[in-house]
Amino acid sequence: MTEADVKQLIITIVAPLVADSEAIRIETKRDTRFLNFNLTVAKDDVGRVIGKHGRIAQALRTLVYSVRLDDKSLRARLNIVDD
């Protein structure tokens, strides 16, 4: 999968969970081992994305981490940014 495919996957999963889908932002940063996808949503929607006891966030991270990128040396990782 490409970086754009993973972004679209995250948006497709997160959009129905939040009240303000227009506020979804995904920023990517590369480091030596990971391609980090930093997800930002509206302040009121952070709890909806994290879920009770972090279950939704953990499920999202599991899905994203299981994705194999075209660049075999990198793994995908999801970070939920809470401003």
PyMOL commands that set and color helices and strands:
alter all, ss='L'
color gray80, all
select helices_A, chain A and resi 3-17+21-23+43-50+52-65
alter helices_A, ss='H'
color red, helices_A
select strands_A, chain A and resi 25-30+34-40+75-81
alter strands_A, ss='S'
color yellow, strands_A
deselect
rebuild
show_as cartoon
